[in-house]
Amino acid sequence: MRKPMPYEQRGITSSRLAFGCMKLSGGPKALPISEETILQTERAIDAALEAGITMFDHADAYAKGQAEAVFGEALRRRPQLREQITIQTKCGYRVEEGKAKQYDFSSPHIVAAVDRSLKRLGVERLDVLLLHRPDPLMEPEDIAEAFDQLRIAGKVAHFGVSNVGAEQMRFLQRYLPVPLVVNQLDLSLGKLDWLDSGILMNRTIAKTVRFPEGTLEYCRAENIQLQAWGSLAQGRFSGRVMENVTEAERQTTELVGRMASEKETTPESIILGWLMKHPARIQPVTGTLNPERILACADAARQAELMTRDEWYALYQSSRGEVIP
Ligand SMILES: NC(=O)c1ccc[n+]([C@@H]2O[C@H](COP(=O)([O-])OP(=O)(O)OC[C@H]3O[C@@H](n4cnc5c(N)ncnc54)[C@H](OP(=O)(O)O)[C@@H]3O)[C@@H](O)[C@H]2O)c1
């Protein structure tokens, strides 16, 4: 029987997969809103809904705000959509002409950033707000004040973090008036430090694997939803033509392809299913805008249920490029 996701246990509506909006409106190119970028967004949203994906992951920094803006435009064209979806965005990333790039968790910045996101998205409330990357100058009391203000004003329903380790989460949580419900991290079949760090105890190589200790365990124990960014490994194992492919990557691509054809599914669903089989109940955030690839992710939860322990370890070992100790 399927175990509930941490979200569900907290009464938050979400799909098993989330749709990542980072590349909307040209991503780093930050294209101006046009009929073409709106249509691309609408096509991606339609494919996501068809694949059963109702959670959309934004950040104020994506496409310099244009990703939220173009999504907002698509919502304005179909206002009934708002009730069917869960909107998550992030703040705290600050890039301004003539200034050093920085993270900013000060209360005035967080509150103003949320107001700007609400305006661009054209919505009254964010379902989830994440702090994007830890600000070394953060004062937790200041963050607490911002969260309180946003919650009381009804502008944000739930709060979380991204790229934060267990100790920083514990530290923050001590001061916050609300529970952190999400931690979004770089987790995938292509980036294995989150698993390797847990199995390399007493091995010299452990010194080279850097992943904040106890982060998965803390999130599991505290019922915090782990989300995986980079979850498709940028297509590395599912057909993307890439330079400098290692032997391990070549073999993993072959193994993923073989499993997909044996199970009559897609490589994308195998890759995501592998992540979702982990008992932390990880929610992959996919970054493809290609409608066919979005639909290719739809079978991931089923593949997670079907995947055997042997298959899971075969994929892990293949991507590691060596047997576990
Ligand atoms: N919290 C953070 O710090 C953070 C950082 C990065 C990302 N994120 C979030 O996570 C989401 C996903 O991240 P991501 O984009 O790095 O992850 P991803 O899903 O692993 O990669 C998506 C990218 O890979 C390409 N791709 C996938 N399969 C392909 C294939 N078979 N052939 C060619 N290209 C392929 C996609 O291009 P097509 O569109 O052409 O398919 C897209 O550019 C983002 O949208 C964002 O919401 C969060």
The ligand as an ORCA input file, in Angstrom:
! r2SCAN-3c Opt
* xyz 0 1
  N      16.206     25.070     -5.376
  C      17.172     25.255     -6.237
  O      18.242     25.784     -5.930
  C      16.942     24.816     -7.654
  C      18.029     24.777     -8.573
  C      17.759     24.354     -9.866
  C      16.465     23.973    -10.239
  N      15.432     24.049     -9.341
  C      14.041     23.635     -9.695
  O      14.068     22.315    -10.167
  C      13.525     22.247    -11.502
  C      14.235     21.178    -12.270
  O      15.628     21.447    -12.321
  P      16.518     21.155    -13.595
  O      15.957     21.852    -14.767
  O      17.914     21.394    -13.201
  O      16.307     19.585    -13.720
  P      16.051     18.446    -14.783
  O      14.618     18.142    -14.820
  O      16.992     17.383    -14.394
  O      16.563     18.999    -16.185
  C      15.714     19.647    -17.086
  C      16.534     20.099    -18.266
  O      17.079     18.960    -18.928
  C      16.650     18.949    -20.285
  N      16.383     17.563    -20.693
  C      15.792     16.593    -19.949
  N      15.714     15.442    -20.644
  C      16.253     15.703    -21.849
  C      16.485     14.913    -23.015
  N      16.135     13.615    -23.072
  N      17.063     15.501    -24.091
  C      17.411     16.806    -24.044
  N      17.220     17.604    -22.972
  C      16.665     17.058    -21.879
  C      15.400     19.801    -20.341
  O      15.258     20.361    -21.630
  P      13.806     20.342    -22.369
  O      13.018     21.435    -21.732
  O      14.173     20.616    -23.778
  O      13.229     18.993    -22.157
  C      15.694     20.855    -19.286
  O      16.492     21.887    -19.824
  C      13.689     23.677    -12.040
  O      12.771     23.987    -13.053
  C      13.422     24.498    -10.785
  O      12.026     24.591    -10.568
  C      15.675     24.452     -8.050
*
